[in-house]
Structures are given as C-alpha cells and as structure tokens.
C-alpha cells in the first residue's frame, strides 16, 4: 500500500469492501449504504454526476425511480402495508458505487465481492449437504435467494469462458455445472429453468458460428441436466407438486403455488387494463388484490389470502404495471435494455445477454427486481465489469 494514501482514500476503500462483503446481511446495509453515499460525496461524486448519467443503465434506473415517486401522487396512503416497493430504490446504489470505482479501488471491490460470495456459498452448501436445509437460515436467506445467487454464479462462470484458453474454459464450465448441480437441490424451479435457458443462450451466442460444437455442448448439457434431475429428490418433489397443482386447478381450486400465481396475474392484468396510463399508484397493488378478489369473478379467488398473504404479484411486469401503469412497464423494458448495454459497451455482450435474460425469465414468475439480495449482487457485478473494461483489463 502506498505510504502517501490519504484517510479519505482508506475510508472509500473500506466502504467498497463493506458494501461488497456485507450486503448479504440486511442489517449491514443500514450502515454500508449510507456510508457509500457519504464516501461518494467526499469523493466529489456530485461533480461527476453528469458523466455518470450518460450511461443508459443509469438513465433507466433514474427514470424508473422517478416514475415510482410520481406514482405516490395518486396512490392511497400506505397505512400499515409492507411498503415492499421501497426496494426498487436499492437500484440507486449503483450510481455512487460505480462512480467511486477506479483502477486502484477495483481490486478491493472484487476481493470483497468474491469473498462474500464464496463465504455465503460455503455456508449454503454446508446447510444443504450436512443439514438438509433449504436456503441459509444463518443469514436469513430463503431457498429462492440462494438459488438465485447460484444461478448468477453459473452464468458468470459461463460468461467468462474464453475459447483462447481451453484449460480456463474447462475449469469455468466445471464451476458452472457444480453450481447448477447445487441449484437442482434447491426448491427454486423457475430460477433453475432461467439459469439453464440463459446458459444455453450464452453457449449458442459464443459458438453459433461453430454449430457442431454448440450442438455437442447442448447435448452434453442436456444429458448432465437430466442426470441431475433424476438424482435430486428435491427436484422430483417439486415436479410432483406441479402435478398436484394442476390437478387442483382442474377442480377449480386455486389454493396452490401455481393457482395462486395464475389468480394474481389474472387480477393484475385486469387492473392494468382498467388504468393503463397511470396504474393504481405506487404502493397500492397489495391492497388492490385483497379488496378486488371479494367480488371479482363472483369471488372466485376470495379465499386466497388464507392460503398465502399478499406480498406482490409474482411478476415484475405486472407488479410495475399495477404501481404506475404502462409507462412503468416501458421504463422496466428500458432498464433491461440499459442493463444489457452496460455489458455490451464493456465488450462482454454475451455475459450481458445471459444475465439480462436470466433477470427477465426469473421476473416472469416472481418480483425478481425486489429480491432482497440478488439485485444488489447484480448491480455490484455490473459496476465492477463496467469499470474493469473502462480502464482496460490489461491495465488492472
């Protein structure tokens, strides 16, 4: 470490490590996120804001958050609701984080993120293998969040496969397959499917010119996935649950995971059609569902709150559309496009295609953008990748 390093620089590097290492614990975020803002201000972040806003991804974040704030103007007061919509504003941490990164600080951020990911992964594997537990109770992580982070890790590994280095490529494929194997033993069915589709898409984009190689990889991947599926009792149990859910639906019973989602999407699309230009206002979707199902379709879904308390609409598009209508849905589309552009401009478009397709697919059956940890992980990865290629990988 240089002898003339300032206290301010030490503080900034400490904050970057704290954010990247500690976001897995929600309690740490109450300290690290405010410190991140303070470090950004001390580093002159406001003076660089015009430059940061030139990034399409930053523009998309600001647009979505602005629309959500405007949506408060025509929403009802939240009362004793969960105010889950506030989690969208976690996207804003990307601005100070990315602005603080430079060539000297980047290793600190990478080290903190890698150490945090590997530590959580180790604990999660221990919980699954030794104790048979889903998720990571130690850090309050559900099986969905753990499955989501496994998917991100697998996609990252495949994204950095380079044909010019066969040994590294083989190692990264092994890492990806190992993470997918663990994911097969978690209950997140859609997250697993999103991971598999994203990995196949990335393989196609990388080897589309060498079509024989792609077909060989695809067949091998499908064989491995089939073996994992048959060897996983958790996966088999989830398949049985799907069959049970379908049988309940055929009898007109929506008290199941699948039935509950179909009911929420039905009510949500009905609400968006009623107010396509404005939605029902930021913070109102939960209460709208509970109030509407009493009379909607002669009360077909009125007993669903007893099956599961209403938190969100299990779909990013419908959730945003309920808040702020079609303009919000277009802003979400802009966010996805901007997220991909962040990787494309960094000369790693294949990884961007994989991660964004994963985000979109996962968001079709859950409110993925407001997951407690995964969006933060993706934001930090995006900032690091953008900084890495901004300065050039050979110079870091």
N, C-alpha and C positions, 0 to 999 in steps of 0.2 A: 504494500500500500504506500503511495507517495507520502513523503513526510509533510508536504505542504497542503494536504487535504483539509478543507475547512469543516467547521462544525455543521454548517448548513448542508454541505455535501454528505456528511456522515448521517445526518438526520434523514435526508432524502433516500439514501440507500437503505437505511434501516426501515423506513416506511414501505419501500418497494418490496423488501423481503417479507415484512409483516403482512402486507396485503396478499402476496402470492402464497405465503406459507400458511396463513391463519384463517383464510376465508371459509375453510371447511367447518369451523365453529362459528355459529351465528353470533355468539356473544362477542367474539373478537372483532367482528365487523363494526360494532358500535364504537370501537376505538380506532380501528385501522382506516375506515372510510373517512371520518373527519380529519384524521392526521394526513391522509392522502390529499385532501383539499387544502389543508394548511401548507403542506410541502409544495403543492402546485403554485399557490400564491407567492410563497417565499422565493420560488424559482423563476418568478416572472411569467407565470402561465397566462395571465390575462393579456400580456403584451404579445403573446404568440397565438392567441385565440383565433385571430383572423386566418392565420396559416392553418391551424388545426381544422377549422370549419370548412376548408376547401376539400377535405376528404368526403366523398359521397356517403360513407358509412356514418360519419359524424353528423352530416346533414340529416340523414334518415332518423338517427336517434333523437335529434333535437325536434324534428317535425312530429314524430310520434308522441313525445313527451309534451310538446306544446298543445297538440290536439286533446290529449288526456286532461291537461289543465283547463282548457277551454270547455271541455265536457262537464266540468263541475258547475258551470253556469246554469245548465238546465237539468241537473240531477237533483234528487232529493237529498236532504242531509243524511249522512251515513248512519246516524243513531248508534246502535251497538253492533254494527256489522264488523266483519273481519278486516275490511279495507285492504283486501289482498291486492287490489290494483296498484297500491303504492310500490309493489315490487317491480313494476315496469321502470320506475325511475332509477333502479340499480344500473340500468344501461348507461346512465350518465357518468358512472365512474370511469368509463373508457376514456373520456376526454382528459382528465388530469393524469391518468395512468400513462396513456400514450404520449402525452405532452412531456412528461418527466423523463421518458426513456431516451437514452443516447448510447453511444458506443461504450462508454466507461461503466454505465449503470446496468447495461443489459445483462451481463453475467450474473449480477445479483438477483435480478428478477427471474432469470431462467433457473438459477440454483434454488431459489425459494419455491418456485412453482413445481420443479421436478421433485424436490424433497417432500413437499406437501402431498403431491400425487402418489408418490411411491409409498409414503408412510400410511396414507389412508388405504391404498390398495393392499398393503401388507395386513393391516388390521381387518379389512373386509374379507380377504382370503382366509385369514385365521378364523374369523367368525363363521364363515361358511364351511370350511373344511373340518375344523376341530369341534365346533359347537352346533353346527347345522342351523345357524341363524341366517335370516334374510336381512340384507342391509347391514348397517353398522350402528347398533344401539349406543355404542360408546360416544359417538359424535352426533347422535340424533339423526342419522341418515337413513331414510327409508330404502326399501329394496329398489324403488323406482330411481331414486337419485344415484344409488350405487350402480345400477345397471346402466344409467345414462353416462356416468363417468367412464365405465368400461367401454362403452361404445365410442366415446370421444377418443379414448386412448388407442383403440384398434384402428380407427380412421386416421389418426395422426401417424401411427406406425406405417400404414399403407401409403399415406400421402408423401412420406419421405423416402420411399423405395426409389432408388436410383439404378437405372439399368447399367451405368458405367461401373458400379461397384457391386459385383454379384454376391460377395460374402456379406456385405452390409444389407443388401436386399433380402437375402435369405434369412438373416437374423431378424429383420424387421417383420417379415412375413410370419416368422415363428412367434414373435411377440404379439402380433395381431391375432393369430389363431389362438394363442393361450388366453388372451383377454376375452375373446369370443366364447371360448370353452367355459370360462367362469360365468360369462353372461348367460349362457344356456342354463345355468343352475340358479339363476335369479328369476323372479316372477314377472319381470317386465317383458311381456310378449311383444308389444308393438315396438318398444325400444330395440329389442333384439332384431326384429324384422327390419327396422330402419337401418340398423348397423349393417346387416347383410346386404341390403339393397345399395347402400352407399358404397360399401367395399367393392361390390360387383361393378357399379358405375365407374368407380375410380380405376379399376383394373381395365375396363373397356376403354376409357379415355387414354390410359397410358399405353395400351397395346393394340389399339384399334387398327393401326397400320399392319401390325404383325398378327393377323386374325387367327392364325393357327395357335400361336402362343396364348392368345386370350381364351380361345375355346378350351385349350388344355388346362389353363388356370381355373376357368369356370367349372369344368367337370370335376377337377380335383377339389375345388372349394365346396361344390355341392355334395360330393361324397363325404368330405370331412363334416359338413354341417349335418348331414343325415346321421352319421355315426354319433355325433354329439347329441342329436335329438333323441335317438333311441337309448342312449346311455344315461340320460338325465331324467330322474324320477320327477323333478320339479317341472320340467317341460312337459312330460307326459300328463302330469296332474293338471296343468294349465290347458292342455288340449281337451281333456275330459271336461273341464269347466266350461269351455267354449261349447261343447256339445250339449251340456246341461242347460246353458243359457239359451241356446237355440230352441231346445225343447220347451222351455218356459215361455219363450216368445210365441211359439206356435199355439200355446194355450192362452195367449193374451196376457201373460204375466210379465211385467217389466221389472220385477224385483231381482235383478241380476246385474252384473257388471256391464254386459252388452246391452241389455234392455234399458238400463239407466242412462247410458250414453245416447242411445237412439232417441229416448224421450227428451233429453236435454237438447239435442240437436234439432229435434222437431220444434220444440218451443222456441229455441233461439232463432231459427230461421224465420219462424212466424213473426217474432218480434222485430227482426231486421226488416222484413217486408213491410211491416206497419210504419216504421220510421227509418227509411233507408238513408236519409241525408244527415240525420243527427244522432241516431241511436236513442237510448233512453237516459243517457248521461253517465258520466264516469262514476262508478261505484254502485250502480243500481242493478246489474244483472242478477245477483243472488236473490234479492228481494222480489224482482220481477218473476222469476221462476216459481218461487214459493206462493206468490199471490195468484199467478195465472193458472196454475195447474188445478186450482179448485173448481174452475168452470171450463177450462179448455178441453175440447172434445168430450164434453159431458163428464169431466172429472176422471178421465182415463188414467192420469198419472198422479192423482191427488194423494196417494199413499206413499209415494216415493221418498219424501223426507224421512219417513220412518226407516226406510232401507238404508239411506245414506244422507247425511246432512249436506245441504247445498253449499259448495265452495266456489266452483267455477264450472264452465260449460264443457270441459274436456276437449277443447278445440280452440287453437289460437285465433283462427279467423272469426269464429262465432263470438268468442269472448270479446275481441276488439270491436266487432260489429255491434254487439249489444251496448258497449260503452259509448262509441262515437260514430256508429253507422258505417256506410260505405267509404267515406273519407278516411276513417281509421283503418279499414281493410286495405285501401290503396297505400296508406302510409306503412302498413306492415309489409306489403309487397315491395315497397321502396327499401325498407330495412333489409329484406332478404337480398335484394339486388345490390345494395350498398355493401352488405357483408361479403358477398361474392367478389365485388370489385376490389375490396380491400386485399384479397388474396391474389386476384388476377394482376393488379398493379404491382404486387410484390413478386411477380414472376413465379407463382406457385398456384396456378389456376386449378390444377387437379385436386389439390387438398381443399381449396375453397369450394369446389363443386361437391366434394364428398361431405364436408362439414355442413354446408348450407342445405343440401338435400336431406341430410340427417335431421337438421333442425326442422325443416318443413314437414318431413314424414312423421317425426315424433309429435309435432304440433297438431296433427290431424286427429289424434285421439286423446290428447292431454293439453293442458295450458303450459306448454313447454317453456315459453319465454319467461314465465314467472316461477319456474322451478327455483328452489332456494339456492342451489349451489352451481348447477350446470351452466346457466347463462354467465355467471361470473367467471367460471373456468374458461368458457369460450371467448369471453371478452379479453381476458388476460392473454390467452394464446394468440388472439388476433393482433393485439397491440405489440406483442413480442415479435411475431412474424413480420409485421409491417416495419418495425424498427430495424430488425435484422437485415431486411432487404433494402431499406432506405440507405443504410450505411454500406451495404455490400458484405456478403458473408465472408469474403476473403480478408476483410479488414478488421474483423471482430475476433 
